[in-house]
Amino acid sequence: MKIAVLGGGSWGTTVASLVAPRHDTVLWARDPEVARAVQEDHENSAYLPGFGLDPALSATSDLEAAVCGADLIVLGVPTSGFRRVLQDASPFMRPWIPVVSLSKGLERGSNLRMTEIIKEVVPGHPVAALTGPNIASEILSGKAAAAVIATEDLEVASAIQAVFTRGVFRVYVNDDVIGCELGGALKNVIAIAAGIGEGLGVGDNTRAAVMSRGLAELIRLGEAMGAKPATFAGLAGMGDLIATCVSPHSRNRAVGEQLGTGRKLADILDEMHMVAEGVNTATVALELAERHGLDLPICRMIDRVVKGEMEPVDSYWGLTPAGHEAEPG
């Protein structure tokens, strides 16, 4: 099987290196220097410094060369560029081959999930999302991890599951695509909130409360959009939420932590080499919540913080429910 992984960031590179020993795998990177380093030096020092990649993995900055003849397309690009890369790749894609999203976010403007964009841009292709608590550097280090392949067609899911499962990296299947993608997107917003708490020094109890209440927001919006509540108790929900809120490798948590120490968002993002999806996802989450008549207090406060309408310390008071509000189920 020939696999094309589009996106030379940390997670796209990790997934490509993971499947390369058993499949003819090529990584497409927009930056020719990243592609050269992967191809010749078997490393991606721009996004994964200090980690060696499987020598069987090849790389290119030529999108046509990467996609042409592929039996499986995997997209690991930021949500802001997801549609454009897919559009650019579509003329070179063989009909009916599966397309898998690694991206955890929602598209600004359309409010679409990534699998919805795939269906819109390349109709007729089986679509899936790979999600879960997956810190790239830990997986490259050989530490055990688990993920979920979400697609409505469980036969397709089983085939893709076999591609990605390797050693102590286990992949489960789930037909709740809405729940899995929403969990992966919205947990980034909650991670910013948890990071702000870390920066403010609020304590573990408060951060645990924010994470728990954040999970409740995920469930409320997910149910309204047709997701299964049980999905949010699994890897794509609570599992991913925990990892993103507590890991020092989490970009969204890091953004929140620096906001909590008083730094400006623009300065934080200018220094980052990778994208913190939660910054834009907060706005989209609120638009979806308004569409369904829901209130998401944590997402609302984080949206105000990233827009500069509220100071992080003031927002954290807003994250604490007033009075004797009943805890949502």
DRENKOLKOL-426153 format. One record per atom (N, C-alpha, C, O, CB): residue in one letter; x, y, z. Coordinates in steps of 0.1 Angstrom, whole numbers, plus 5000, padded with zeros to 4 digits. Each point is the difference from the previous one (the first is absolute). Last residue first. Glycine has a CB too. Layout:
# residues N
aXYZ;...
# end
This chain:
# residues 329
g475051735335;g500349854999;g500949974988;g500349894998;g497650065014;p502050525019;p499449934988;p500449865000;p501149965004;p498950254983;e499550085058;e501049954991;e499349934988;e499249925002;e502550065017;a496050435009;a500149855000;a501149964990;a500150064989;a497549915018;e502250515021;e499749934987;e500249855001;e501049965005;e499750264983;h499350185045;h499849855002;h499649934987;h499149925000;h500350135025;g503550434978;g498849955008;g500049855002;g501149945003;g497750254987;a504349964970;a499550085011;a498849935007;a499349924994;a501550294994;p503849594984;p498550025000;p499550085012;p500549985011;p499349814976;t505050244988;t499549945012;t498550035001;t499650125000;t502649915012;l500650144954;l500049864998;l499449935012;l499749885000;l502250144985;g498950455014;g498949974992;g499849854998;g498949954997;g501350274992;w503649955033;w498850025009;w498849964992;w499149945006;w502050255007;y502749824962;y500049885009;y498950015010;y499449905005;y503050074991;s498650394974;s499249894994;s499949885009;s499049935000;s501850154978;d501850295035;d498650035001;d499249894994;d498949975005;d501650274994;v504149734997;v499749995014;v498550035002;v499449935009;v502950134998;p499549994949;p499949865005;p499649995014;p499249915003;p502650044981;e496650474988;e501249965005;e499949855006;e498949975005;e501750275001;m496449994953;m500049975014;m501449955005;m500749934992;m496950015007;e501350184956;e498950075006;e500049985015;e499250075007;e499549904972;g504249854984;g500550115007;g498950085007;g500250115004;g501649904980;k498149564990;k499750124993;k500450135007;k499950114994;k498249774996;v502549705030;v500850004988;v499750124991;v500850034992;v499349715009;v497350205039;v501450025003;v500950014987;v500850094999;v498949785023;r495750034975;r500250145003;r501550035004;r500550104996;r497149915013;d501149544982;d499950084988;d500250155003;d500650074992;d497849764998;i501549885046;i501249984992;i500050084987;i501050064996;i499449725014;m495750205016;m501050085007;m501349994992;m500750114999;m498249855023;r497549784962;r499750154999;r501150085006;r500450104994;r497249855007;c502649585004;c500350044986;c499850154998;c500850074993;c498649704999;i499250055049;i501550004999;i500450044986;i500950084999;i499249745018;p495250164992;p500750105008;p501550004998;p500650114998;p497649885018;l497649864955;l501249935003;l500950115007;l500850074994;l499049774986;d494750085005;d501050085006;d501249925004;d499949905007;d498350265001;l497649784952;l500849965011;l500950115006;l500450094993;l499549674998;g497050174967;g499450065012;g500749965013;g499349975010;g498650034978;h503349914964;h499249895007;h499450055014;h499549925007;h502049914982;r501250464983;r499149934990;r499149905007;r498849984996;r502950054986;e501750175043;e498950104997;e499049944991;e498850015001;e502750185003;a502449565003;a499250005012;a498850104998;a498949965004;a503149995010;l501350044953;l499249885000;l499149995012;l498849964998;l503049934989;e501150475011;e499050014989;e499249884999;e498850014998;e502850144990;l501949845043;l498950095004;l499050024989;l498850015003;l502850115012;a502249634975;a499249935010;a498950085005;a498849955001;a503249935006;v501250324965;v499149914992;v499149925010;v498849994997;v503049994985;t501450305037;t499050084993;t499149914993;t498850035000;t502850164997;a502049615024;a499150065010;a498950074993;a498849995004;a503150035013;t501849804959;t498949915002;t499050065010;t498849974998;t502749844997;n502850394993;n498950034991;n498849925003;n498950044996;n502850014987;v502049895045;v499850144999;v498950044991;v499250095003;v503249945001;g499249515003;g499050055009;g499750154999;g498950055003;g501749775012;e502949934961;e498750004993;e498950065009;e499150064995;e501649754992;a504750265008;a499149975011;a498650014995;a499450115000;a502349975018;v503149834953;v498750065002;v499349965013;v500049885003;v499850144972;m505850025015;m498849924996;m498750075004;m500050105007;m501449694996;h502850395007;h500449954987;h498849924994;h499949964988;h502550035018;m497950455030;m499749864998;m500349954986;m499750084990;m498549945027;e502250445000;e501149925004;e499849854997;e500949925000;e499750245018;d496050174975;d501250044991;d501249905003;d500749984991;d498550265009;l496949745027;l499849934988;l501250034990;l500349924992;l497250105011;i502450205039;i500149855002;i499949934987;i500949914997;i498050115025;d500450454979;d501549975002;d500249845002;d500949954995;d499450285016;a495349944984;a500750024988;a501549965001;a500649944991;a497850255003;l498749805045;l499849894990;l500850024988;l500649904995;l497150075014;k504050235038;k499050034989;k499949894990;k501049944997;k499450315006;r501049715051;r500550034987;r498950024990;r498949955002;r503149915003;g497850015044;g499950144996;g500550044986;g500050114996;g500249935027;t499149535002;t501250075006;t500050144995;t500950085005;t500449714996;g495449914982;g499850015014;g501150085007;g499850055011;g499049744988;l501550104955;l499050105002;l499850035015;l499950115005;l499049824974;q503949715010;q500750134998;q499050125001;q500450115005;q501249774980;e496649685018;e500950035011;e500750134999;e500250085010;e500149684992;g496950094962;g499350045012;g500950045012;g499850105007;g498349764985;v503949954969;v499550144997;v499250055012;v500250125004;v499649834972;a501749615027;a501150095001;a499550154997;a500550095007;a501149724986;r495449845001;r500250025014;r501150105002;r499950095009;r499449674996;n499950104952;n498950095005;n500250025015;n499750125004;n498849794978;r504649814996;r500250144995;r498950095006;r500250115004;r500849804975;s501249635043;s498850054994;s500150154996;s500350085008;s498449755005;h504449885012;h500350014985;h498850054993;h500050024988;h501549795014;p498650115045;p500950114997;p500350024985;p500550104996;p500549875027;s494449804999;s501349974995;s500950134997;s499450094995;s499649704994;v496350185028;v501049985010;v501449984994;v501050025007;v497349885007;c497550174960;c499950105011;c501249985010;c500450105006;c497249904992;t501849714964;t500250134995;t500050115012;t500750104999;t498349834979;a500149615031;a501350014995;a500350144996;a501150055002;a498849724990;i495750135022;i501049995011;i501450034995;i500850085006;i497749755006;l498050154956;l499950115008;l501150005012;l500650105002;l496949914993;d502049624977;d500750104993;d499950135008;d501050085000;d498449824978;g498249745040;g501449964998;g500950114994;g501050045005;g498349734993;m495950275006;m500750025012;m501549974999;m500850075006;m497149885006;g499950004945;g499450115009;g500950025012;g500950085000;g496849864992;a503249734976;a499850124992;a499550115008;a500050124995;a499649744985;l501049715040;l501350054995;l499850144993;l500850095002;l500149684996;g494950105032;g501149924994;g501250084996;g500250115004;g498149734989;a497450325022;a500649935012;a501249924996;a500649945008;a497150055003;f499550244958;f500850105007;f500649945013;f500850075007;f497750114983;t498549574981;t501350034993;t500950095008;t501249985000;t497650004978;a496649925035;a501049905004;a501450034994;a501049965006;a497249874997;p497850424985;p500750045012;p501149915004;p501050045006;p496850065001;k500849974942;k499649915011;k500750055013;k501350014999;k498349804984;a498950534975;a501149905004;a499449915011;a499050035006;a502850144988;g496050224982;g499849864995;g501049905005;g500049884995;g498950214986;m500550405029;m500449984986;m499949854995;m500349974988;m501250235015;a497649935042;a499150094992;a500349984985;a499150024992;a500850155027;e502849615013;e498749944999;e499150084991;e499249954992;e501049975031;g504150254985;g500049884992;g498649944999;g499649964989;g502850005018;l498350415021;l500050044986;l500049884991;l499349994990;l501950225015;r498949715041;r498850074997;r500050044985;r499049984993;r500950115030;i504049704994;i498949914999;i498750074996;i499249954992;i501849915026;l502950404990;l500249914989;l498749914997;l499549994989;l503050025015;e497750245036;e499750094988;e500149924987;e499250014991;e501650195022;a500549595027;a498550014999;a499650094989;a499049974993;a500950005031;l504749984985;l499449884994;l498550014999;l499549954990;l502549925020;g500150485013;g500350004985;g499549884993;g499450014989;g502550135016;r497949885042;r498950084994;r500250024985;r499150014992;r500750115030;s503549645000;s498849935002;s498850084994;s499249944992;s501749955028;m503450314982;m500049894990;m498749935001;m499549964989;m503050025014;v498150365028;v499950054986;v500049894990;v499250014990;v501950205017;a499649675038;a498650054998;a499850054986;a499049984993;a500950085031;a504449824988;a499249884999;a498550044998;a499349944992;a502349935022;r501450474996;r500349964986;r499149874997;r499549984989;r502850125012;t497750075043;t499350104990;t500149954986;t499150004992;t501350195024;n501949575018;n498549995002;n499350084989;n499049954994;n501350005031;d504550084979;d499549884993;d498549995001;d499349954990;d502949945014;g500250604998;g499949875007;g499449894993;g499250024990;g500750115031;v501350354967;v498749995008;v499949875008;v499249995009;v499850144973;g504450154989;g500349935012;g498849975008;g500050015012;g502250094988;l498650114955;l499550085011;l500349945014;l499950065010;l498350034975;g502949684974;g500750135001;g499750095011;g500850075006;g499349914970;e497549625017;e501349975003;e500950125002;e500750025009;e499149764979;g495850264996;g500049975014;g501449975005;g500450045011;g497349884987;i501750144956;i499950135007;i500049985015;i500750075008;i498050034973;g501249524992;g501350065000;g500050145007;g500950035007;g499649854972;a495449895015;a500849935010;a501450065001;a500650015011;a498149784985;a498550374970;a499550045013;a500849945011;a500350065010;a497449964981;i503249854966;i500550145002;i499550055013;i500850065008;i499149984968;a498649545011;a501450005004;a500650145001;a500950025009;a499349764979;i495450164996;i500149975015;i501450005005;i500350045011;i497549834987;v501550174956;v499550135007;v500149985015;v500550095007;v498049964973;n502549584992;n501150104999;n499650135007;n500850075006;n499949824973;k496249755017;k500949985011;k501250104999;k500650035011;k498849724990;l497350224964;l499650085012;l501049985012;l500150095008;l497549904984;a503049754967;a500050154997;a499850085013;a500850095003;a498449864974;g500549575023;g501450044996;g500150144998;g501150065003;g499249734987;g495450035018;g500949985012;g501450054997;g500650075009;g498049744998;l498450194958;l499750115009;l500949995012;l500550105005;l497149914987;e502649644977;e500650124995;e499850125009;e500850085002;e498949834975;c498349675034;c501549995000;c500750134995;c500950045006;c498949714990;g495450215003;g500550005014;g501550005000;g500650085008;g497449815000;i499950064950;i499750135006;i500750025013;i500750095003;i497149924984;v502349574992;v501050094994;v499850145006;v500950075003;v499249804976;d498749625034;d499550145004;d501050104995;d500850055008;d497949855012;d501949624977;d499250054989;d499450145003;d499250054992;d500349715002;n505249955021;n498850065005;n499250064989;n500650074991;n500649995031;v503549614994;v499150054989;v498850065007;v499649955011;v501249884972;y504750115032;y498749945001;y499150074990;y500450104994;y499949865031;v505349954984;v499050084994;v498649925001;v499949894997;v501850214987;r503849935039;r498849924997;r498950104995;r499950115004;r500649725014;f505050114991;f499150104996;f498749934995;f500049944989;f501950235004;v502149615021;v499350045011;v499150124997;v499450075009;v502449855006;g499649804944;g500649985013;g499150045012;g498949955001;g503350084988;r495750124969;r501449954999;r500549995014;r500150105008;r500350004969;t495050064989;t500449925012;t501549954999;t500349934990;t497350015014;f500050294960;f500650085010;f500549935012;f500950055007;f497750134985;v499249604971;v501150084994;v500850075011;v501250005001;v497550034978;a497349725030;a501149914998;a501250084995;a501249965003;a497349854992;q497550425010;q500549965013;q501249924999;q501050015007;q496750005002;i499850094953;i500950115004;i500649975013;i501250045003;i497450134984;a498349534998;a501150004991;a501050115003;a501249975000;a497349944982;s497450065042;s500949895003;s501249994992;s501149975004;s496949915003;a498750454984;a500750035013;a501049885003;a501150035004;a496950115004;v499049824956;v501250094996;v500850035013;v501250004999;v497550104983;e497549665025;e500949924992;e501250084996;e501149955000;e496949914991;l498550355032;l500949925009;l500949914992;l501049965005;l497350055013;d499350474971;d500149864994;d501049925008;d501250024999;d498250074978;e499850365035;e498749945000;e500049864995;e499149925003;e499950304995;t505250015027;t499450004987;t498749935001;t499849915008;t502450104980;a502650115042;a498550025000;a499550014986;a500550094992;a499750035030;i504149695011;i499750034986;i498550014999;i499349905002;i502849984989;v501450185052;v498749964995;v500050044985;v500350114997;v498549915026;a505349875017;a499350094992;a498749944995;a499849885002;a502450234991;a502449845045;a498849944993;a499350114993;a500050125004;a499749705013;a505550035006;a499050104998;a498849934993;a500149894994;a501650305005;a503749735025;a498749954996;a499050114999;a500050105008;a500549685004;k504750304978;k499249985011;k498649964996;k499550034989;k501850145024;g502849944960;g499649865002;g499149985012;g499849895004;g502350054986;s499750484989;s500949945010;s499749855003;s500749945008;s499550295002;l497150044961;l501349974994;l501049945009;l500949934996;l498650264989;i496349945033;i499949884991;i501349974993;i500349894998;i497250174999;e502450325030;e499949885008;e499849884992;e500649895002;e498450245016;s501050304962;s501349965004;s500049875009;s501049934999;s499650325001;a495249944983;a500949944990;a501349965005;a500549894997;a498450264987;i496449845041;i501150095000;i501149944991;i500549905003;i498950185021;n495349824982;n501149964993;n501150115000;n500050084991;n498649774995;p496249985029;p501150065008;p501449964994;p500649915005;p498050105016;g497150014946;g500349945013;g501250075007;g500550104994;g498749684997;t498850114954;t500050105011;t500349925013;t500049885000;t498450284988;l500849834954;l500849935010;l500250105012;l500550114998;l500749744985;a494950094976;a500850095008;a500849915010;a499449915006;a498950294991;a499149754950;a500249955014;a500850115007;a500650084994;a499349685000;v497350094956;v500650105008;v500149945014;v499249935005;v500050264981;p500149664958;p499849975014;p500850095009;p501150034997;p498449734997;h498950414958;h501149935006;h499649965014;h499350085007;h502350054980;g495550124984;g500249874995;g501149925006;g500149884998;g499050204981;p501050465016;p498949915003;p500349864994;p500649994989;p497850215011;v504550235013;v500249884992;v498949905003;v500349895006;v502350144994;v497150405019;v501050034989;v500249884991;v500250014988;v500950155028;e495849825021;e499650114991;e501050024989;e499650024988;e499450095031;k501849575015;k498849964992;k499650104990;k499549974989;k499749895030;i504350245011;i500449904991;i498849964991;i500249994988;i501649935028;i497350375019;i500750074989;i500549904990;i499950034988;i500950155028;e497249655022;e499050074992;e500650074989;e499550014989;e499150015031;t504249785012;t499449904991;t498950064991;t499849954989;t500849875028;m501450465016;m500949974989;m499549894990;m500250014988;m501750065027;r494750265011;r501049915004;r500849964988;r499650024989;r499049905030;l498850564982;l500049864997;l501149925007;l501050065003;l498050004975;n499550435019;n499849935013;n500049844997;n499449935008;n499350275001;s502150214962;s499049904996;s499649925013;s498949945000;s502150044977;g502050385031;g499150054989;g498949894997;g498850035002;g503150104989;r502649705031;r499450145002;r499250034987;r500449984989;r501550095026;e499149425002;e500450114990;e499350135003;e498750005001;e501649824982;l501449805053;l498950034992;l500350114990;l500850095004;l497649835015;g504749675008;g499550135001;g498750014991;g499549914995;g502850185009;k501949584999;k499150015011;k499550145001;k500650085007;k500549735005;s501349824950;s499950145005;s498950015010;s498949954998;s502050144980;l500549534993;l500750005013;l499850145007;l500450015012;l501349834979;s495649854968;s500450135006;s500749975013;s499649925008;s498550204981;v501149584963;v499950015015;v500550135005;v501150054995;v499349705006;v497549974952;v500750125005;v499950015015;v498850005005;v500850124972;p500049464981;p499650075013;p500850125003;p501250014996;p498149775012;i499550064941;i500949965010;i499650085013;i499550115000;i502449854983;w495950084973;w499549915010;w501049965011;w499649925009;w498949994974;p503450294970;p498650005005;p499849905012;p500749895000;p498650174977;r505450195016;r499349904993;r498649995006;r499850045011;r502349834985;m501050585002;m499549895009;m499349904991;m499150044991;m500750115029;f502050294968;f501049894999;f499549885007;f500749905000;f501150274998;p495850265001;p500249954986;p500949884999;p500049934989;p499650315004;s499649965052;s498949924994;s500249964985;s499649894996;s499050235020;a504250175015;a500449864998;a499049924992;a500349904994;a500950115027;d498250454991;d501249994991;d500349864997;d500549974989;d500350245021;q495749875020;q499650054987;q501249984990;q499849964989;q498550205021;l502549765035;l499249894994;l499650044986;l500049914991;l499150035032;v503250385002;v500949894997;v499249894993;v500549944990;v501050125029;r496050304997;r500850044988;r501049894996;r500149974988;r499850265020;r497349725031;r499250004988;r500950034988;r499949934989;r498150155023;f504049945031;f499649864996;f499350004987;f500349924991;f499450035033;g502450425004;g500449964986;g499549874995;g500449964989;g501650175016;s496950045039;s499950124991;s500449984986;s499650074991;s500950065029;t499849535015;t498750024994;t499950124991;t499250004991;t499949895030;p505649854984;p499150085008;p498650024994;p499950004988;p502150115022;v500549454975;v500350144999;v499150085009;v498949955004;v501950024973;g499849535009;g500450055013;g500450145000;g501050045006;g499749735000;l496749804964;l500350155001;l500350045014;l499149985009;l499450064972;v501649504984;v499950045014;v500350155001;v501150044996;v499549735012;i498049824953;i500450145003;i499850035014;i498949985006;i500650094970;l501149464992;l499450065011;l500650145002;l501350015000;l498449765011;d501549974953;d498949915003;d499350065012;d498849965003;d502349844987;a502250444970;a499849965014;a498749925001;a499050034994;a502250185014;g500750014951;g500149865002;g499849955015;g500149885002;g501550124979;c499550515013;c499849914989;c500249855003;c501149975005;c499650234980;v500250175046;v498649955000;v499849904989;v499249905001;v500050315008;a505150014998;a499649935012;a498649934999;a499949895004;a501450285009;a500550104952;a500849885001;a499649925013;a500049884999;a501950244990;e496050305003;e499649904990;e500849875002;e499449904999;e500050294985;l501850185043;l498849945004;l499549904990;l499549895004;l499950325008;d505549955003;d499250004988;d498749925003;d500049885001;d502150134984;s501750045044;s499250125001;s499150014987;s499450114998;s502450005017;t500249435013;t500150094988;t499250135003;t499150005009;t501249804976;a501849685038;a499350135001;a500350084987;a500949984993;a499450015032;s499949475001;s500550094990;s499250135002;s498950005006;s501849824978;l500549725048;l499150124997;l500750094990;l501250045002;l497849955021;a503149634998;a499249964989;a499150114995;a499550004989;a500649775019;p502750255032;p500850034987;p499249964988;p500350044989;p501849925023;d495950225035;d500349874994;d500650034986;d499550084992;d498649815020;l502850475025;l498949954993;l500349874993;l501249974998;l497950264999;g502850075049;g500349944987;g498749944994;g499249955008;g503250004999;f498550475030;f499449884997;f500449954986;f499950074990;f498249995025;g503150375005;g500549895008;g499549864998;g500449915006;g499950275010;p496750254971;p501550005002;p500449895009;p499449975010;p500750274986;l495749894975;l500249895009;l501549995003;l500649904997;l497449974995;y500250474980;y498849975008;y500349895010;y499350005010;y499350074971;a504950104990;a499150125001;a498949975010;a499550105007;a501149974970;s502549595009;s500450085011;s499250135002;s500050065011;s502349854985;n497449614982;n499250124998;n500350095012;n499250025009;n499049864978;e504249654987;e499650085011;e499250124996;e500150054989;e502049885023;h500649754960;h499149925009;h499650075013;h500049945010;h500949854979;d501950354971;d500649995014;d499149925009;d500449975011;d500750244985;e497749864957;e501549975000;e500549985014;e500949915002;e499350234978;q495149955012;q500449914989;q501549965002;q500349884999;q498050234986;v499750215044;v499449885002;v500549894990;v500349895004;v497650235005;a503650324986;a500549955012;a499449865003;a500749915005;a499750325004;r498050024954;r501449954998;r500549935012;r500749904999;r499750294985;a495450025019;a499949884992;a501449944998;a500249885000;a497850214989;v501750325033;v499549905008;v500049864993;v500449905005;v498250275008;e502650214962;e501049965009;e499649895010;e500849915004;e500150324994;p496049974971;p500949914994;p501249955009;p500449894999;p499050224979;d495550045035;d501350055001;d501049914994;d500249895005;d499250245016;r496149744982;r500150124992;r501450064999;r500450054990;r497249995017;a501449435000;a500250125008;a500050124991;a500750004989;a500649875028;w497249574983;w500150134993;w500150115009;w499250015010;w499549904972;l502549545018;l499650115008;l500150124991;l501150034995;l499649875027;v498849544969;v500650134997;v499450115008;v498850015001;v501849904976;t499849505021;t499450135006;t500950124996;t501250005001;t497949875018;d499749574975;d500850104992;d499450145004;d498950044995;d501649794986;h499349775055;h499350054988;h500950104993;h500950075007;h496849905004;r503449815031;r499249904994;r499450044987;r499449924993;r500150005029;p503450375005;p500749864999;p499149904993;p500649904994;p500650155027;a497250414987;a500949984989;a500749865000;a500249954989;a500250295013;v496349985030;v499549904990;v501149974990;v499849904992;v497950195011;l503350225032;l499449885007;l499649904989;l500249885003;l499050275016;s502450284969;s501149915004;s499449875006;s500749904999;s500750305005;a495550134983;a500749954988;a501149905004;a500249904994;a499250314994;v498350025047;v499249894994;v500749944987;v499949884998;v498050245011;t504350245012;t499949895009;t499249884994;t500549895000;t499850265019;t499850274959;t501349934998;t500049885009;t500549894995;t500650325001;g495250075008;g500049944986;g501349924998;g500049894995;g498650294997;w501050065048;w499149895000;w500049934986;w500049885000;w498650235018;s504150294988;s500449895010;s499149884999;s500549894999;s500450285016;g499350124940;g500150045014;g500349885009;g500349894995;g498150295001;g500949864954;g501249965006;g500250055014;g501150035004;g499849974974;g495249864983;g500250085012;g501249965007;g500149895006;g497550154996;l499649634968;l500150144996;l500150095013;l499050015008;l499849954970;v502049515005;v499750085012;v500350144996;v501150044998;v499449775018;a498649714956;a500550134999;a499550085013;a498850015002;a501249984972;i500849465009;i499350105009;i500750134998;i501250025001;i498249805016;k500149664958;k500750135000;k499250105008;k498850024998;k502249934980;m499449485023;m499250125000;m500950125000;m500950015007;m497349875005;
# end
